[in-house]
Amino acid sequence: MRTFTVGGVKETVYERKDFPPAKLKQILGRETVAVIGYGVQGRGQSLNMRDNGVNVIVAVRKGPSYDLARKDGWKPGKTLFDNIGEAVRHATVIQYLLSDAGQKAQWAEVRDNLQPGAALYFSHGFSIVYREQTGVIPPKNVDVILVAPKGSGTTVRRLFLEGRGINSSFAVHQDFTGRARERAMALGIAVGSGYLFETTFENEVYSDLTGERGVLMGAIYGLMRAQYQLLRQKGHSPSEAFNETVEEATQSLYPLIGENGMDWMYANCSTTAQRGALDWYKKFEAASKPVFEELYDRVHTGKETAVVLDVNSRPDYRQGLEKELAAVRQDEIWQIGAIVRELRPERQGSARKGAAKAKPKAAGKRATKAKAKPKAKPATRKAKKKGGRR
Ligand SMILES: NC(=O)c1ccc[n+]([C@@H]2O[C@H](COP(=O)([O-])OP(=O)(O)OC[C@H]3O[C@@H](n4cnc5c(N)ncnc54)[C@H](OP(=O)(O)O)[C@@H]3O)[C@@H](O)[C@H]2O)c1
């Protein structure tokens, strides 16, 4: 447990060492945890809990997720169920990890099988905060808690296996048993978190929806496209435009920010880069501020979630999505990107096989966040060796 004050805000965070195995057993020893859904989060969290000695069952409809769960060693009829209601009935903790649109669709099945005193667990505040849109209104006789890993489910698992941990927020929406907070924290550590910081369902969902539409995914791609297209219009080659826009960012500078902070990166680049960056970040900040204001307002008023539920609940949503993702894939910036990545020395020979394997998993927001991390160390070492200059 650590307490610190930044910007006048005093915070306490909880670490893995606050929940050693004996304490986890004491809190979770008598729980049966049903993980509903076996997407990226369901998979990462359930496998980590299983490895942490928690009594876990998985419930997911027959299909690709179910097949994957079988491959991961979950046993049909014992630890793997295709009937969500049956699993909910037998569980004391229900980790509701269907997609957010799926949570709306399956809610009646979950609600009708919840047992008094159970804990209903989410990894996103979406269903509860926007309950007018989702209809997810839990009964009064259950705990309602949240643990939201700040990264991909694939990273949740990978970091756990490496002895590391992803950071997660946790929150309590409803405390029926008086144990909701300790249940949330213990589950947060059991699913593989490195440390836990406290939030509310509202703040989790507002910040998460803003972040993924903003700097984590939407804004960053918009900025990259704008710069790449400008450089191309001005006669720069695809290689030059891509290297100055994406490759240098992801392979050199962003890992340095991750390791040491933007302040360190600014202090350790060329004086020419320093002067320009110090002058121009303010202009970009001023230009983007109104867009962020609009974004937060749309999130806060439920306009963004209404779009998500509408589009993702359509029977043909996968086809529509595929078309949009294909357009991104065909964007010139990612065409040259694929070639540039291919040319990285570490992608030649045997390292290439691993990279090709990892590719299909790296879809979606949280995979994007996860990708930069492993690169951070070598880049930093190199920079330090060279006196930290860019
Ligand atoms: N993605 C992340 O890394 C991440 C990070 C933090 C928090 N979260 C939150 O964690 C929760 C789970 O997200 P996720 O990304 O793991 O979801 P996901 O990968 O989209 O997984 C969805 C799972 O739900 C099943 N499913 C979807 N719609 C269904 C329906 N109508 N009926 C029954 N099953 C259905 C899918 O089964 P099929 O395979 O059969 O379709 C799959 O097993 C969400 O609340 C999300 O916001 C996610």
The ligand as an SDF file (V2000), in Angstrom:
LIG
                    3D

 48 52  0  0  0  0  0  0  0  0999 V2000
  -10.5500   -5.5010  -24.4030 N   0  0  0  0  0  0  0  0  0  0  0  0
   -9.8770   -5.2020  -23.3120 C   0  0  0  0  0  0  0  0  0  0  0  0
   -8.6870   -5.4330  -23.2570 O   0  0  0  0  0  0  0  0  0  0  0  0
  -10.5530   -4.6130  -22.1150 C   0  0  0  0  0  0  0  0  0  0  0  0
   -9.8090   -3.9090  -21.1770 C   0  0  0  0  0  0  0  0  0  0  0  0
  -10.4210   -3.4790  -19.9980 C   0  0  0  0  0  0  0  0  0  0  0  0
  -11.7750   -3.7260  -19.8320 C   0  0  0  0  0  0  0  0  0  0  0  0
  -12.5010   -4.3820  -20.8090 N   0  0  0  0  0  0  0  0  0  0  0  0
  -13.9060   -4.6830  -20.5600 C   0  0  0  0  0  0  0  0  0  0  0  0
  -14.0110   -6.0810  -20.3090 O   0  0  0  0  0  0  0  0  0  0  0  0
  -15.2790   -6.5730  -20.7780 C   0  0  0  0  0  0  0  0  0  0  0  0
  -15.0280   -7.7010  -21.7750 C   0  0  0  0  0  0  0  0  0  0  0  0
  -14.3520   -7.1460  -22.8890 O   0  0  0  0  0  0  0  0  0  0  0  0
  -13.5740   -8.0320  -23.9490 P   0  0  0  0  0  0  0  0  0  0  0  0
  -12.7910   -7.0670  -24.7670 O   0  0  0  0  0  0  0  0  0  0  0  0
  -12.8900   -9.1650  -23.2730 O   0  0  0  0  0  0  0  0  0  0  0  0
  -14.7720   -8.5650  -24.8060 O   0  0  0  0  0  0  0  0  0  0  0  0
  -14.6540   -9.4060  -26.1450 P   0  0  0  0  0  0  0  0  0  0  0  0
  -13.2400   -9.7660  -26.4480 O   0  0  0  0  0  0  0  0  0  0  0  0
  -15.4280   -8.6760  -27.1590 O   0  0  0  0  0  0  0  0  0  0  0  0
  -15.3520  -10.7540  -25.6760 O   0  0  0  0  0  0  0  0  0  0  0  0
  -16.6400  -10.9070  -25.8330 C   0  0  0  0  0  0  0  0  0  0  0  0
  -17.0220  -12.2760  -25.2640 C   0  0  0  0  0  0  0  0  0  0  0  0
  -18.3990  -12.1770  -25.0640 O   0  0  0  0  0  0  0  0  0  0  0  0
  -19.0590  -13.1520  -25.8890 C   0  0  0  0  0  0  0  0  0  0  0  0
  -20.2630  -12.5030  -26.3900 N   0  0  0  0  0  0  0  0  0  0  0  0
  -20.3670  -11.3400  -27.0850 C   0  0  0  0  0  0  0  0  0  0  0  0
  -21.6470  -11.0460  -27.3380 N   0  0  0  0  0  0  0  0  0  0  0  0
  -22.3840  -12.0440  -26.7940 C   0  0  0  0  0  0  0  0  0  0  0  0
  -23.7650  -12.3220  -26.7250 C   0  0  0  0  0  0  0  0  0  0  0  0
  -24.6720  -11.4900  -27.2570 N   0  0  0  0  0  0  0  0  0  0  0  0
  -24.1460  -13.4370  -26.0850 N   0  0  0  0  0  0  0  0  0  0  0  0
  -23.2530  -14.2630  -25.5200 C   0  0  0  0  0  0  0  0  0  0  0  0
  -21.9200  -14.0680  -25.5710 N   0  0  0  0  0  0  0  0  0  0  0  0
  -21.4970  -12.9750  -26.1980 C   0  0  0  0  0  0  0  0  0  0  0  0
  -18.0600  -13.5110  -26.9870 C   0  0  0  0  0  0  0  0  0  0  0  0
  -18.3260  -14.8060  -27.4490 O   0  0  0  0  0  0  0  0  0  0  0  0
  -18.1540  -15.1860  -29.0130 P   0  0  0  0  0  0  0  0  0  0  0  0
  -16.7020  -15.4190  -29.2380 O   0  0  0  0  0  0  0  0  0  0  0  0
  -18.9810  -16.4080  -29.1390 O   0  0  0  0  0  0  0  0  0  0  0  0
  -18.6570  -14.0030  -29.8100 O   0  0  0  0  0  0  0  0  0  0  0  0
  -16.7380  -13.4160  -26.2030 C   0  0  0  0  0  0  0  0  0  0  0  0
  -16.5060  -14.5830  -25.4710 O   0  0  0  0  0  0  0  0  0  0  0  0
  -15.9840   -5.3700  -21.3950 C   0  0  0  0  0  0  0  0  0  0  0  0
  -16.8020   -4.7880  -20.4060 O   0  0  0  0  0  0  0  0  0  0  0  0
  -14.8300   -4.4300  -21.7530 C   0  0  0  0  0  0  0  0  0  0  0  0
  -15.2210   -3.0820  -21.8170 O   0  0  0  0  0  0  0  0  0  0  0  0
  -11.9040   -4.8290  -21.9110 C   0  0  0  0  0  0  0  0  0  0  0  0
  1  2  1  0
  2  3  2  0
  2  4  1  0
  4  5  1  0
  4 48  2  0
  5  6  2  0
  6  7  1  0
  7  8  2  0
  8  9  1  0
  8 48  1  0
  9 10  1  0
  9 46  1  0
 10 11  1  0
 11 12  1  0
 11 44  1  0
 12 13  1  0
 13 14  1  0
 14 15  2  0
 14 16  1  0
 14 17  1  0
 17 18  1  0
 18 19  2  0
 18 20  1  0
 18 21  1  0
 21 22  1  0
 22 23  1  0
 23 24  1  0
 23 42  1  0
 24 25  1  0
 25 26  1  0
 25 36  1  0
 26 27  1  0
 26 35  1  0
 27 28  2  0
 28 29  1  0
 29 30  1  0
 29 35  2  0
 30 31  1  0
 30 32  2  0
 32 33  1  0
 33 34  2  0
 34 35  1  0
 36 37  1  0
 36 42  1  0
 37 38  1  0
 38 39  2  0
 38 40  1  0
 38 41  1  0
 42 43  1  0
 44 45  1  0
 44 46  1  0
 46 47  1  0
M  CHG  2   8   1  16  -1
M  END
$$$$
